[in-house]
Amino acid sequence: MAFGLAGIAHGKKALRRTLSGLKEAAMKSTTVPKGYIAVYVGEEEKKRYVVPLSYLNEPAFQELLSMAEEEFGYEHPMGGLTIPCREDVFIDLTSQF
């Protein structure tokens, strides 16, 4: 019987490591580094991007923000800044900064 209990104890330890790894991964996906902002991009399916705050100084990015304000106001459906443009347009535009 002792060998069965040792296996259970080992299994609990492995599960605890797995769960803590999942919690750590979830925290990483929701945190934004200092100097960056999370934006949600897309017309239908919104994809999350983390971009430098310096993009706020770019006229083209400011135009995207104006579009977002016109469409959503300050009530963003994703709970964050949502930019209503195609994802490929956003990537092309930000790659020029």
C-alpha positions as CSV (number, residue, x, y, z in Angstrom):
1,M,0.0,0.0,0.0
2,A,2.8,2.4,0.6
3,F,3.9,2.5,-3.0
4,G,0.4,3.6,-4.1
5,L,0.4,6.5,-1.7
6,A,3.8,7.7,-2.9
7,G,2.5,7.7,-6.5
8,I,-0.5,9.8,-5.5
9,A,1.7,12.3,-3.7
10,H,3.9,12.5,-6.7
11,G,0.9,13.0,-9.0
12,K,-0.5,15.9,-6.8
13,K,2.9,17.6,-7.0
14,A,3.0,17.3,-10.8
15,L,-0.6,18.6,-11.0
16,R,0.3,21.6,-8.8
17,R,3.2,22.5,-11.1
18,T,0.9,22.2,-14.1
19,L,-1.7,24.4,-12.6
20,S,0.8,27.0,-11.5
21,G,2.2,27.0,-15.0
22,L,-1.2,27.7,-16.4
23,K,-1.8,30.5,-13.9
24,E,1.6,32.0,-14.9
25,A,0.7,31.8,-18.6
26,A,-2.7,33.4,-18.0
27,M,-1.0,36.3,-16.1
28,K,1.5,36.8,-18.9
29,S,-1.3,37.1,-21.5
30,T,-3.1,39.8,-19.5
31,T,-0.2,41.9,-18.4
32,V,1.2,44.8,-20.5
33,P,4.8,45.9,-20.0
34,K,5.5,49.4,-18.9
35,G,5.6,51.8,-21.8
36,Y,3.1,49.7,-23.9
37,I,-0.6,49.6,-24.4
38,A,-2.9,46.8,-25.4
39,V,-5.2,47.3,-28.4
40,Y,-7.8,45.1,-30.0
41,V,-7.7,45.1,-33.8
42,G,-10.2,43.8,-36.3
43,E,-13.6,44.3,-37.9
44,E,-15.3,41.2,-36.6
45,E,-12.8,39.0,-34.6
46,K,-10.7,41.2,-32.4
47,K,-7.1,40.2,-31.9
48,R,-5.0,41.7,-29.1
49,Y,-1.8,43.5,-29.8
50,V,0.6,45.1,-27.4
51,V,2.2,48.3,-29.0
52,P,4.6,50.9,-27.7
53,L,3.1,54.1,-26.3
54,S,5.3,56.0,-28.7
55,Y,2.7,55.0,-31.4
56,L,0.4,57.6,-29.9
57,N,2.6,60.3,-31.4
58,E,2.2,58.9,-34.9
59,P,-0.4,60.8,-37.1
60,A,-1.5,57.5,-38.8
61,F,-2.1,55.8,-35.4
62,Q,-4.0,58.9,-34.2
63,E,-6.2,58.6,-37.2
64,L,-7.0,55.0,-36.3
65,L,-7.8,56.2,-32.7
66,S,-10.2,58.8,-34.2
67,M,-11.9,56.0,-36.2
68,A,-12.2,53.9,-33.0
69,E,-13.8,56.9,-31.1
70,E,-16.3,57.5,-34.0
71,E,-17.4,53.9,-34.0
72,F,-17.3,53.0,-30.3
73,G,-17.1,56.2,-28.4
74,Y,-15.4,55.5,-25.1
75,E,-17.4,52.3,-24.4
76,H,-15.2,49.7,-25.9
77,P,-16.8,46.2,-26.2
78,M,-13.5,44.4,-25.5
79,G,-12.9,46.3,-22.3
80,G,-9.9,48.0,-23.8
81,L,-8.9,50.1,-26.8
82,T,-10.5,48.7,-29.9
83,I,-9.4,49.7,-33.4
84,P,-12.0,48.8,-36.1
85,C,-9.8,48.1,-39.1
86,R,-8.6,45.0,-40.9
87,E,-5.7,43.3,-39.1
88,D,-3.5,43.3,-42.2
89,V,-4.0,47.1,-42.5
90,F,-3.0,47.6,-38.9
91,I,0.1,45.5,-39.3
92,D,1.2,47.2,-42.5
93,L,0.6,50.6,-40.9
94,T,2.5,49.9,-37.6
95,S,5.4,48.3,-39.4
96,Q,6.1,51.7,-40.9
97,F,6.7,53.4,-37.5
